[in-house]
Amino acid sequence: MTSTLQPAETAEAVTRPGRWLALGVLVLAVLLVAVDATVLGLATPYISEDLKPSGTQLLWIGDVYSFVIAGLLVSMGSLGDRIGRKRILLVGATAFGAISVVNAYATTPEMMIVARALLGVAGATLMPATLALIRNLFHDPRERSLAVGIWGATASAGTAVGPIVGGFLLEHFWWGSVFLINLPVMAVLVLVGIKLLPESRTANPGPWDLVSVVLSLVGMVGVVYAVKEAAAHGFAWATLAAGLLGAAALYGFVRRQLTLPAPLLDMRLFRHRGFSGAVLADLLTILGLSGLVFFLSQYLQLVQGRRPFEAGLAELPAAIGAVVAGLLAGRAARRFSVRAVVSGGLAAIGFALAALTVIGQSTGYPLLGAALLVVGVGAGFSFTVTADVILSSVPKEQAGSASAVSETAYELGAALGIAVLGSIVTGVYSDFTGPAGTPAAAHESLGGAVEAAGSMPAHTSAVMLDAARTSFVDGLALAAGAGAAVLLAAAVAAWFMLRGQRLDSRP
């Protein structure tokens, strides 16, 4: 791939002073979003006890953030291309910090739901803007590969730091503290970013089409909501209606983009085989991993009896592997090939998930830790290289939209993965046979079984919990096998779709 810059412009970009310090500001935003995505799961039991939401309200507290962020990523990425990526990043970061305070001091379930939705709006501005600014900061391909590796490594580190920090805070402070940790990070990001980050935007981008924004939001929210509801409660007319509305809105969005002179998202990007292959690889990877990621914390805490802080530490090998692999990914892709590194990384994840099909209640940590390390290494290689391919496949003027497509693939993959693989776990779990007197709530979730055990006779509760945990682990092992199949299929697809793809070594 060749650069769209003129030689003089390239030299100026390559020698831009402070670009590595500016990258440090960008990864702060990535770290914050990654941490925030993981701490809510730990805080949910405490929020439930304090705010006493209904079952439906509790689901919305957990899901509305991802619904909104999935629906607005493309729109916010395109808005950043138009009004300035630095501007939208700093405004979004400021809003993220302010709304975090509202989350921390929410006094009713309704207030919490609204605060989480607003946090999703702010969060949708951050990830596309950070990756797009990297595309505009680093025009030397080798430097950009390293920068993307650092970006991805920070996201991976954040997913590990989140449970550790969140577990520590929840053991010593009230649940709102997990949101207040956003404030100092955001303050540093905004104050330093004002001085160090360069502004970049698309020349003559055309108007920001509000109809396309609405279609994108309705489409993504409708589809993701329908998938999650079908997984949690089965098919119902309301779920089917939401899914059909979402699909129709997405169809309308695509048709509208093909007719607009200045579309919100240039659909011609998908004609590039490398771009499409990288996006598909990301989506399938997250889909296959979601079952493990979503239920692993429950396994560590509710099956093996680890405290939240200890459970967070137990997941650390995945982050360590991802950080190391992310920093080496660009060099590996140039030495071997893009498809070899991406396909190899996906296959490694697939085999690690396959190893977890033998997991049991008393499985020792060496097997689990080794599998998590391999998962992290594979993800670090594949995600870093696909992000580099996505950025390199488009002109820098479309970096925000391309980055948003990449992030949307993550969100959609997570929704589909939790729906498909999550339904496997819950389906197997709910059929466990408990002793006489087992309450219905125990069949809904393992957390419900643990809570119900507290009001049962000691012997009966022990028998019930053993049956529930065994069934949960059986479901988790089956989901790991399904995830392994998805990852190995993704490795094959990436091998063919990324054929001939190269990371350029020339400025």
C-alpha positions in Angstrom: 0.0 0.0 0.0 1.2 3.5 -0.8 0.7 6.6 1.2 -1.6 9.4 0.0 0.8 12.0 1.4 3.2 14.1 -0.6 7.0 13.7 0.3 7.2 17.0 2.1 4.1 16.3 4.1 5.4 12.9 4.9 8.6 14.2 6.2 6.8 16.7 8.4 4.5 14.0 9.8 7.3 11.6 10.5 9.3 14.1 12.3 6.4 15.7 14.1 7.7 16.5 17.6 5.8 15.1 20.5 3.9 12.5 18.6 4.8 9.8 21.1 3.7 11.9 24.0 0.5 12.5 22.1 0.1 8.8 21.8 0.4 8.6 25.6 -2.7 10.9 25.8 -4.6 8.7 23.4 -4.0 5.5 25.2 -5.3 7.1 28.4 -8.7 7.3 26.8 -8.4 3.7 25.6 -7.4 2.6 29.1 -10.4 4.4 30.6 -13.0 2.8 28.2 -11.5 -0.7 28.7 -11.5 -0.4 32.5 -15.1 1.0 32.5 -16.3 -1.9 30.4 -15.1 -4.4 33.0 -15.8 -2.9 36.4 -19.6 -2.7 36.1 -19.9 -6.5 36.2 -18.1 -6.6 39.5 -20.2 -3.8 40.9 -23.6 -5.1 39.8 -24.3 -7.1 43.0 -23.7 -4.1 45.1 -25.7 -1.8 42.8 -28.6 -4.3 42.9 -28.5 -4.4 46.7 -28.4 -0.6 47.1 -30.8 0.6 44.3 -33.0 -2.5 44.3 -33.8 -2.5 40.5 -36.2 -5.0 39.0 -34.8 -7.8 36.9 -35.6 -5.8 33.7 -34.0 -2.6 35.1 -30.9 -4.5 36.1 -30.6 -5.8 32.5 -30.9 -2.3 31.2 -28.2 -1.0 33.6 -25.9 -3.7 32.2 -26.8 -3.4 28.5 -27.8 0.1 27.7 -24.2 1.3 27.6 -23.3 -1.2 24.9 -26.5 -0.6 23.0 -25.9 3.1 22.7 -22.2 2.8 22.0 -22.8 0.3 19.2 -25.5 2.5 17.7 -23.4 5.7 17.7 -19.9 4.5 16.8 -20.2 5.0 13.1 -22.0 8.4 13.5 -19.4 9.7 16.0 -16.5 8.5 13.9 -17.9 10.3 10.9 -18.6 13.4 13.1 -15.0 13.5 14.2 -13.9 13.3 10.5 -16.0 16.5 10.0 -15.6 18.7 13.0 -12.1 17.6 14.1 -11.0 14.4 15.8 -9.1 16.2 18.6 -12.2 18.3 19.3 -14.6 15.4 19.6 -12.1 13.4 21.7 -11.7 16.2 24.2 -15.4 17.0 24.4 -16.2 13.3 24.7 -13.6 12.8 27.4 -14.9 15.8 29.4 -18.5 14.4 29.1 -17.3 10.9 30.1 -15.8 12.2 33.3 -18.8 14.4 34.2 -21.3 11.6 33.6 -19.2 9.1 35.6 -20.0 11.3 38.6 -23.7 10.9 37.9 -23.2 7.1 37.6 -21.4 7.1 41.0 -24.1 9.0 42.8 -27.2 7.5 41.1 -30.0 7.1 43.7 -32.6 5.2 41.6 -32.5 2.5 38.9 -34.0 4.9 36.4 -31.3 7.5 37.1 -28.6 4.8 36.7 -30.1 3.6 33.3 -30.1 7.2 32.0 -26.6 7.8 33.3 -25.3 4.6 31.6 -26.9 5.6 28.3 -25.3 9.0 28.4 -22.0 7.4 29.2 -22.4 5.3 26.1 -22.9 8.5 24.0 -19.6 9.9 25.4 -17.8 6.6 25.0 -18.8 6.4 21.4 -16.7 9.4 20.7 -13.5 8.1 22.2 -12.4 4.8 20.6 -12.8 5.9 16.9 -11.2 9.2 17.6 -8.1 7.7 19.2 -7.4 5.2 16.4 -8.1 7.9 13.7 -5.7 10.3 15.4 -3.0 7.6 15.4 -3.5 7.3 11.6 -2.9 11.0 11.3 -0.1 11.2 13.8 2.0 8.3 12.4 2.4 8.2 8.6 5.6 6.1 8.8 4.1 2.6 8.5 6.6 1.0 11.0 6.0 3.7 13.6 2.2 3.4 13.0 2.4 -0.4 13.6 4.1 0.1 16.8 1.7 2.9 17.8 -1.3 0.6 17.0 0.4 -2.1 19.0 0.7 0.2 22.0 -2.9 1.2 21.5 -4.1 -2.4 21.5 -1.8 -3.4 24.3 -3.3 -0.6 26.5 -6.8 -1.8 25.7 -5.8 -5.4 26.7 -4.1 -4.1 29.9 -7.3 -2.1 30.7 -9.4 -5.2 30.6 -7.1 -6.8 33.1 -6.6 -3.8 35.3 -10.4 -3.2 35.5 -11.2 -6.3 37.5 -8.2 -5.9 39.7 -8.8 -2.2 40.5 -12.5 -2.7 40.7 -12.1 -5.7 43.0 -9.8 -3.7 45.3 -12.2 -0.7 45.4 -15.3 -2.8 46.1 -13.5 -4.5 49.0 -12.7 -1.2 50.6 -15.2 1.5 49.3 -18.7 1.8 48.1 -19.7 0.8 44.6 -19.7 4.3 43.2 -15.9 4.4 43.6 -15.5 2.3 40.5 -16.9 5.2 38.4 -15.0 8.0 40.2 -11.6 6.5 39.2 -12.5 7.9 35.7 -12.1 11.5 36.9 -8.3 11.9 37.4 -7.6 10.0 34.2 -10.0 12.3 32.2 -8.5 15.4 33.8 -5.0 14.4 32.7 -6.2 13.5 29.2 -8.0 16.8 28.6 -5.4 19.1 30.1 -2.5 17.4 28.3 -4.4 16.6 25.2 -5.2 20.3 24.6 -1.5 21.0 24.3 -0.1 17.9 22.6 -2.8 16.5 20.2 -2.8 17.9 16.7 -6.2 18.7 15.1 -7.2 16.8 12.0 -10.3 16.7 10.0 -11.6 15.9 6.5 -11.4 18.7 3.9 -14.9 19.5 2.5 -16.6 16.5 4.1 -20.2 17.5 3.4 -23.0 17.7 5.9 -23.5 15.3 8.8 -26.6 13.5 7.7 -29.0 13.2 10.7 -31.3 10.7 8.9 -28.3 8.4 8.6 -27.5 8.9 12.2 -31.0 7.9 13.3 -31.0 4.9 10.9 -27.7 3.7 12.3 -28.7 4.1 15.9 -32.1 2.5 15.5 -30.6 -0.3 13.4 -27.8 -1.3 15.7 -29.8 -0.9 18.9 -32.7 -2.9 17.4 -30.5 -5.8 16.2 -28.3 -5.9 19.3 -31.3 -5.7 21.7 -33.1 -8.5 19.8 -30.1 -10.8 19.9 -29.6 -10.3 23.6 -33.3 -10.6 24.5 -33.6 -13.8 22.4 -30.6 -15.3 24.2 -31.9 -14.3 27.6 -35.6 -15.0 27.3 -36.2 -16.8 24.1 -38.1 -15.5 21.1 -41.1 -13.2 21.7 -43.2 -11.0 19.4 -41.6 -7.8 20.9 -38.1 -9.2 20.4 -38.9 -10.2 16.8 -40.3 -6.8 16.1 -37.2 -5.0 17.5 -35.0 -7.3 15.3 -37.0 -6.6 12.2 -37.1 -2.9 12.8 -33.3 -2.9 13.4 -32.6 -4.9 10.2 -34.9 -2.6 8.2 -33.2 0.5 9.5 -29.7 -0.9 8.7 -30.9 -1.8 5.2 -32.2 1.8 4.8 -28.8 3.1 6.2 -26.8 1.2 3.6 -29.1 2.2 0.7 -28.9 5.8 1.8 -25.1 5.8 2.0 -24.9 4.5 -1.5 -26.9 7.5 -2.8 -25.5 10.4 -0.7 -22.8 12.5 -2.3 -21.0 12.7 1.1 -22.1 9.6 3.0 -21.8 9.1 6.7 -20.0 5.8 5.9 -18.4 5.2 2.5 -19.7 1.7 1.7 -17.0 1.3 -1.0 -14.5 0.6 1.9 -15.9 -2.9 2.0 -14.8 -3.5 -1.6 -11.3 -3.7 -0.3 -10.7 -7.3 0.5 -8.1 -6.6 3.2 -10.5 -4.2 5.0 -13.5 -6.6 4.9 -11.3 -9.5 5.9 -9.9 -7.6 8.9 -13.3 -6.5 10.0 -14.8 -10.0 9.7 -11.8 -11.5 11.6 -12.4 -9.0 14.5 -16.1 -9.8 14.6 -15.7 -13.6 14.6 -12.9 -13.4 17.2 -15.0 -11.4 19.7 -17.9 -13.7 19.0 -15.9 -16.8 19.8 -14.3 -15.3 22.9 -17.4 -13.8 24.4 -18.6 -16.9 26.1 -15.3 -17.3 27.9 -14.9 -13.7 28.8 -18.5 -13.2 30.0 -18.6 -16.3 32.2 -15.0 -16.6 33.3 -15.4 -14.2 36.2 -18.4 -16.2 37.5 -16.5 -19.4 37.2 -13.6 -18.0 39.2 -15.7 -16.5 41.9 -18.9 -18.6 42.2 -17.4 -22.0 41.3 -13.9 -21.8 42.6 -14.7 -19.4 45.4 -12.1 -16.7 44.6 -12.6 -13.1 45.9 -13.1 -10.4 43.2 -9.5 -9.1 43.6 -8.1 -12.6 43.3 -10.3 -13.4 40.3 -9.0 -10.3 38.6 -5.4 -11.4 39.2 -6.2 -14.8 37.9 -7.2 -13.3 34.5 -3.9 -11.4 34.2 -2.0 -13.8 31.9 -4.4 -13.0 29.0 -3.5 -9.3 29.3 0.2 -10.0 29.6 0.2 -12.1 26.5 -1.8 -9.5 24.6 0.5 -6.7 25.6 3.7 -8.5 24.5 2.2 -9.8 21.3 0.7 -6.5 20.4 4.1 -4.8 20.6 5.7 -7.4 18.3 2.8 -7.9 15.9 3.8 -5.3 13.3 7.3 -6.7 13.0 6.0 -10.2 12.8 3.5 -9.3 10.0 6.3 -7.7 7.9 8.7 -10.6 8.4 6.2 -13.3 7.6 2.8 -12.1 6.2 -0.4 -10.4 7.4 -2.4 -13.5 6.9 0.1 -15.8 8.6 0.1 -13.7 11.7 -3.7 -13.1 11.9 -4.6 -16.7 11.0 -2.0 -18.0 13.4 -3.2 -15.8 16.2 -6.8 -16.9 15.6 -5.9 -20.6 15.5 -3.9 -20.2 18.7 -7.0 -18.8 20.4 -9.1 -21.6 19.0 -6.8 -24.3 20.3 -6.6 -22.7 23.7 -10.4 -22.6 23.9 -10.5 -26.3 22.8 -8.2 -27.1 25.8 -10.7 -25.5 28.1 -13.4 -28.1 27.1 -11.9 -30.3 29.8 -12.4 -27.7 32.5 -14.0 -28.8 35.8 -14.9 -27.4 39.2 -11.5 -28.3 40.6 -9.4 -27.6 37.5 -6.0 -26.4 38.6 -4.8 -22.9 37.8 -1.8 -24.0 35.6 -4.2 -25.2 32.8 -6.4 -22.1 33.1 -3.5 -19.7 33.3 -1.7 -21.3 30.3 -4.9 -21.2 28.2 -5.5 -17.5 29.1 -1.9 -16.7 28.2 -2.2 -18.3 24.7 -5.6 -16.5 24.2 -3.9 -13.2 25.0 -1.0 -13.8 22.7 -3.2 -14.9 19.8 -5.5 -11.9 20.4 -2.6 -9.5 20.6 -1.2 -10.6 17.3 -4.5 -10.7 15.4 -6.2 -7.6 16.7 -3.1 -5.4 16.3 -2.5 -6.5 12.7 -6.1 -6.2 11.7 -6.3 -2.7 13.2 -3.2 -1.8 11.2 -4.7 -3.2 8.0 -8.0 -1.3 8.5 -6.2 2.0 9.0 -3.8 1.4 6.1 -6.6 0.4 3.7 -8.3 3.8 3.8 -7.2 7.4 3.1 -6.4 9.3 6.2 -9.5 11.5 5.6 -11.7 8.4 6.3 -9.8 7.2 9.3 -12.6 8.0 11.8 -15.2 6.1 9.8 -12.9 3.1 9.3 -12.0 3.0 13.0 -15.7 3.2 13.9 -16.5 0.2 11.7 -13.7 -1.7 13.5 -15.2 -0.9 16.9 -18.7 -1.7 15.7 -17.5 -5.1 14.7 -16.3 -5.6 18.3 -19.6 -4.5 19.8 -21.7 -6.6 17.4 -19.4 -9.6 17.9 -19.8 -9.3 21.6 -23.6 -9.1 21.4 -23.8 -12.1 19.1 -21.3 -14.1 21.2 -23.0 -13.5 24.4 -26.3 -14.4 22.8 -25.2 -17.6 21.0 -22.6 -18.9 23.5 -24.3 -17.4 26.5 -27.5 -19.3 25.5 -25.5 -22.5 25.5 -24.2 -22.0 29.0 -27.6 -20.9 30.4 -29.5 -23.7 28.5 -27.2 -26.4 30.0 -27.2 -24.7 33.4 -31.0 -24.3 33.8 -31.6 -28.0 33.4 -29.6 -29.1 36.4 -31.4 -31.4 38.8 -31.4 -30.1 42.4 -32.7 -31.6 45.6 -36.3 -31.2 46.6 -37.1 -27.7 47.6 -34.7 -26.1 45.2 -36.2 -22.6 44.4 -36.9 -21.6 40.8 -34.5 -18.6 41.1 -31.6 -21.1 41.5 -32.3 -22.3 37.9 -32.0 -18.8 36.4 -28.4 -18.2 37.2 -25.5 -19.5 39.2 -25.5 -16.2 41.2 -29.2 -16.9 42.0 -28.3 -20.4 43.2 -25.6 -19.1 45.5 -28.0 -16.5 46.9 -30.8 -19.0 47.4 -28.4 -21.4 49.2 -28.2 -18.9 52.1 -31.8 -19.6 53.1 -31.7 -23.4 52.7 -30.6 -26.1 55.2 -26.8 -26.7 55.1 -27.0 -30.2 53.6 -29.6 -29.4 51.0 -27.8 -26.2 50.0 -24.5 -28.1 49.6 -26.1 -30.7 47.3 -27.9 -28.0 45.3 -24.8 -25.9 44.9 -22.7 -28.8 43.7 -25.3 -29.8 41.1 -25.6 -26.1 40.0 -21.8 -25.6 39.7 -21.4 -28.9 37.8 -24.0 -27.9 35.3 -22.6 -24.4 34.9 -19.1 -25.8 34.3 -20.6 -28.3 31.7 -22.2 -25.4 29.9 -19.0 -23.4 30.0 -17.0 -26.3 28.6 -19.5 -26.7 25.8 -19.4 -22.9 25.0 -15.6 -23.1 24.9 -15.8 -25.8 22.3 -18.3 -23.8 20.2 -16.0 -20.8 20.6 -13.0 -22.9 19.5 -14.9 -23.9 16.3 -15.7 -20.3 15.5 -12.1 -19.2 16.0 -10.7 -22.0 13.8 -13.2 -21.1 11.1 -12.2 -17.4 11.4 -8.5 -18.5 11.0 -9.4 -20.2 7.7 -11.5 -17.3 6.5 -8.7 -14.8 7.4 -6.1 -17.0 5.5 -8.1 -16.6 2.3 -9.4 -13.1 2.7 -6.1 -11.6 3.7 -4.2 -13.3 0.9 -1.6 -10.9 -0.6 -2.2 -8.3 2.1 1.0 -6.5 3.2 2.0 -3.9 5.7 4.0 -1.3 3.9 7.5 -0.5 5.2 7.9 2.8 3.3 6.8 6.2 4.6 
